[in-house]
Amino acid sequence: MKKEKLSKTKINNRIFDFIVYALLIFLAVLMLYPLIFVLSASFSDPKAVAGGEMLLLPIRPTLEGYKYLLQYEEIWAGYMNTIFYVFAGTVLNLVATLPCAYAMSRNDMKGRKYLMIFFMVTMYFSGGMIPGYLNIKSLGLLDTRSVILINGLVSTFNLIVARTYFMTAIPWEIQEAAVIDGCNDFQIFNKIIFPLSKAITVVMALYYGVGRWNSYFTEMIYLKDRGKFPLQLFLREILTKSTFAKTAMADGMSFSAEQMMALIKQADTANMIKYGVIVISALPMLIVYPFLQKYFEQGVMIGSVKG
């Protein structure tokens, strides 16, 4: 009887392992295919890609798209703007979020529950786009880099995760011991809490950094000067031109010969560089993430219970 039970257990374990590995392989293919397709398309003939000839590997390989990108000065100006917004903005996000989360985690802070409700209201309600635009305009921040750095300075979700980390991962007794030794609140945070919060700091930096790297809507609303545009706005512009040209020609809209030639040239140019722009815009995040993964997993698991 025991041998039969053991054999059944082994068979069940193998079946379970097979199902798990099959699901993981399926998910890996599902996630890797778009990445490989975009990378292959950036080295392929744009007409072949637009015509649906390419399935996975490059077809009629060419470097024309990347050559054109090297000459596209606005793309690289946007790249530098994005790097600035990400680094400067993420630092400001951390400076605003971590001390606030620490204050909300303190047991001796009066009224913290009501303050937390005040923060959480902003997750579900906002003033609206038009009042927000008028507010930014009245403050004199319209078409400035400052509005990109200040806007969204504190994410309520990230605040809750960081607060939960401080409450669960760092014993309150350590802070009490620091108070007995004569430390004030600023010294406790700078010398004790922050050095012990490497995991959650990296997680917050990753959350904010990825959000700022992919951001384009706020910049589209508040920026007019193309010299301040981030990379994602230029990518959106390229994709929009490609889509408009295709739609206009497919719908049979009436154009003169010169306009039609301009549309065809616009579509070909956009198709030639759009995949290359997608590759260079995604590459930094793909490079950085593996180095931060261990901190990311640790911080997410510790701050996963929103108490």
C-alpha positions in Angstrom: 0.0 0.0 0.0 2.8 2.4 0.9 4.6 1.7 -2.4 1.4 2.4 -4.3 0.9 5.7 -2.5 4.5 6.7 -3.2 4.2 5.8 -6.8 0.9 7.8 -7.2 2.6 10.7 -5.4 5.5 10.7 -7.8 3.2 10.5 -10.8 1.1 13.4 -9.5 4.3 15.4 -8.8 5.6 14.8 -12.3 2.2 15.8 -13.9 2.2 18.9 -11.7 5.8 19.8 -12.8 5.0 19.2 -16.4 2.0 21.5 -16.3 4.0 24.2 -14.5 6.9 24.0 -17.0 4.5 24.0 -19.9 2.8 27.1 -18.6 6.2 28.8 -18.0 7.4 28.0 -21.5 4.1 29.3 -23.0 4.4 32.6 -21.0 8.0 33.0 -22.0 7.2 32.6 -25.7 4.2 35.0 -25.2 6.5 37.6 -23.7 9.6 37.1 -25.8 7.9 37.0 -29.2 7.0 40.8 -29.3 10.5 41.7 -28.2 12.2 39.5 -30.8 9.7 40.7 -33.5 10.4 44.4 -32.8 14.2 43.8 -32.7 14.0 41.8 -36.0 11.8 44.4 -37.6 14.3 47.1 -36.8 16.9 45.3 -39.0 14.4 44.4 -41.8 13.2 46.0 -44.9 10.2 48.2 -43.7 8.1 47.4 -46.8 8.5 43.7 -46.1 7.5 44.2 -42.5 4.5 46.4 -43.4 3.5 43.8 -46.0 3.4 41.1 -43.3 6.2 39.0 -44.9 8.2 38.9 -41.6 7.1 36.5 -38.9 10.1 36.4 -36.5 13.5 36.6 -38.0 14.8 39.6 -40.0 13.9 39.6 -43.7 16.1 41.4 -46.3 18.3 42.8 -43.5 19.2 46.4 -43.7 20.7 49.1 -41.4 19.0 52.0 -43.2 16.6 52.6 -40.3 19.5 53.0 -37.8 21.5 55.1 -40.2 18.5 57.5 -40.5 18.1 57.5 -36.7 21.8 58.7 -36.3 20.9 61.7 -38.5 17.6 62.4 -36.7 18.9 65.0 -34.2 15.5 65.5 -32.5 15.5 61.8 -31.4 18.8 62.1 -29.6 17.8 65.5 -28.0 14.6 63.7 -26.8 16.7 60.8 -25.5 18.8 63.2 -23.4 15.7 65.0 -22.2 14.2 61.6 -21.1 17.4 60.7 -19.2 17.3 64.0 -17.4 13.6 63.7 -16.5 14.1 60.1 -15.3 17.2 60.8 -13.1 16.2 64.2 -11.7 12.6 63.3 -11.4 13.2 59.9 -9.7 15.5 61.6 -7.1 12.8 64.1 -6.3 10.2 61.3 -6.1 12.3 59.5 -3.6 13.1 62.6 -1.6 9.3 63.3 -1.3 8.0 59.8 -0.9 10.3 58.1 1.5 10.3 60.7 4.3 6.5 61.0 3.9 6.1 57.2 4.1 8.3 57.1 7.2 6.3 59.8 8.9 3.0 57.9 8.1 4.5 54.7 9.6 5.3 56.2 13.0 3.1 55.0 15.8 3.3 58.3 17.7 2.2 60.5 14.8 -1.2 62.0 15.6 -3.9 62.0 12.9 -2.0 59.7 10.5 -5.1 57.7 9.7 -7.0 60.8 8.6 -3.9 62.0 6.6 -3.8 58.5 4.9 -7.5 58.9 3.9 -6.6 62.3 2.5 -3.9 60.7 0.4 -6.0 57.8 -0.7 -8.8 60.1 -2.0 -6.4 61.2 -4.7 -6.2 57.7 -6.0 -9.9 57.7 -7.0 -10.6 61.4 -7.7 -8.7 64.2 -9.4 -9.4 67.8 -10.2 -9.5 67.1 -14.0 -7.3 67.9 -16.9 -8.6 71.4 -17.6 -8.4 72.7 -14.0 -5.0 71.1 -13.8 -3.8 72.8 -16.9 -5.2 76.2 -15.7 -3.5 75.6 -12.3 -0.1 74.9 -14.0 -0.5 78.0 -16.2 -1.3 80.2 -13.3 1.8 79.0 -11.5 4.0 79.9 -14.5 5.1 76.4 -15.0 3.7 75.9 -18.5 6.3 74.8 -21.1 9.0 74.4 -18.4 11.0 71.4 -17.4 10.0 72.0 -13.8 6.4 70.9 -14.4 7.6 67.5 -15.7 9.7 67.0 -12.6 7.1 68.3 -10.1 4.0 66.7 -11.6 3.2 63.3 -9.9 5.9 63.9 -7.2 4.3 61.4 -4.8 2.4 58.3 -5.9 -0.1 57.2 -3.3 0.4 53.5 -4.2 4.1 53.8 -3.8 3.6 55.7 -0.5 1.5 52.9 0.8 4.0 50.2 -0.2 6.9 52.2 1.4 4.9 52.9 4.6 4.1 49.2 5.0 7.8 48.3 4.6 8.8 50.8 7.3 6.0 49.4 9.6 6.8 45.7 9.0 10.5 45.4 8.2 12.1 47.8 10.7 11.3 47.1 14.3 9.9 50.0 16.3 12.3 49.1 19.2 15.2 50.3 17.1 13.7 53.7 16.8 12.9 53.9 20.5 16.5 53.0 21.3 17.7 55.8 19.0 15.4 58.3 20.8 17.0 57.2 24.1 20.4 57.8 22.6 19.3 61.4 21.8 18.5 61.2 18.1 15.8 63.4 16.7 13.4 62.4 13.9 15.7 63.6 11.1 18.7 61.7 12.6 16.6 58.5 13.0 15.5 58.6 9.4 19.0 59.5 7.9 21.2 57.3 10.1 18.9 54.3 10.8 15.8 54.0 8.6 17.2 55.0 5.3 20.4 52.8 5.5 18.1 49.8 6.4 15.7 50.5 3.5 17.9 49.6 0.5 15.4 47.1 -0.9 12.4 49.5 -0.8 14.4 52.4 -2.1 15.5 50.4 -5.2 11.8 49.3 -5.7 10.6 52.9 -5.5 13.3 54.1 -7.9 12.4 51.4 -10.4 8.7 52.1 -10.1 9.2 55.9 -10.6 12.0 55.5 -13.1 10.0 53.2 -15.4 6.9 55.5 -15.1 8.9 58.5 -16.1 10.7 56.7 -18.9 7.4 55.7 -20.5 5.6 59.0 -19.8 4.4 61.1 -22.7 0.8 62.3 -21.9 1.8 64.9 -19.3 4.6 66.2 -21.6 2.2 66.4 -24.5 -0.2 68.6 -22.5 2.3 71.0 -20.8 5.2 71.2 -23.3 5.3 73.2 -26.5 9.0 73.6 -27.1 10.2 70.6 -29.1 13.6 71.1 -27.5 12.1 69.9 -24.2 10.2 66.9 -25.6 11.1 63.5 -24.2 11.9 60.5 -26.5 8.4 59.0 -26.1 6.7 62.1 -27.6 8.9 61.7 -30.7 8.1 58.0 -30.8 4.4 58.8 -30.6 4.8 61.3 -33.4 6.5 58.8 -35.7 3.8 56.2 -35.0 1.0 58.7 -35.6 2.5 59.8 -38.9 2.8 56.2 -40.0 -0.8 55.3 -39.0 -2.2 58.5 -40.6 -0.5 57.9 -43.9 -1.7 54.3 -44.1 -5.2 55.3 -43.1 -5.4 58.2 -45.5 -4.2 56.1 -48.5 -6.4 53.1 -47.5 -9.6 55.2 -47.2 -9.0 56.6 -50.8 -9.0 60.2 -49.7 -8.4 62.7 -52.5 -4.9 64.1 -52.7 -2.9 65.7 -55.4 0.1 63.9 -56.8 2.5 65.9 -54.7 0.5 65.2 -51.5 0.3 61.5 -52.3 4.0 61.3 -52.9 4.6 63.2 -49.6 2.3 60.8 -47.8 4.1 57.7 -49.2 7.5 59.1 -48.3 6.2 60.0 -44.8 4.9 56.4 -44.3 8.1 54.8 -45.6 10.3 57.0 -43.4 8.1 56.4 -40.3 8.1 52.6 -41.0 11.8 52.6 -41.5 12.7 54.2 -38.1 9.8 53.4 -35.8 11.0 49.9 -34.8 14.5 51.3 -34.2 13.2 54.0 -32.0 11.2 51.4 -30.0 14.4 49.3 -29.6 16.5 52.2 -28.3 13.8 53.5 -26.0 13.3 50.1 -24.4 16.9 49.1 -24.2 18.0 51.0 -21.0 15.2 49.5 -18.9 16.0 46.0 -20.2 19.7 46.5 -19.2 19.0 48.0 -15.8 16.3 45.6 -14.6 18.4 42.4 -14.2 20.8 44.2 -11.8 17.9 45.5 -9.7 15.7 42.3 -9.8 16.8 40.9 -6.4 16.0 44.1 -4.6 12.8 44.4 -6.6 11.6 41.0 -5.5 12.6 41.5 -1.9 10.9 44.9 -1.6 7.7 43.9 -3.3 7.2 40.8 -1.1 7.9 42.8 2.1 5.6 45.7 1.2 2.9 43.5 -0.4 0.5 43.6 2.6 -1.2 47.0 2.6 -2.1 47.4 6.2 
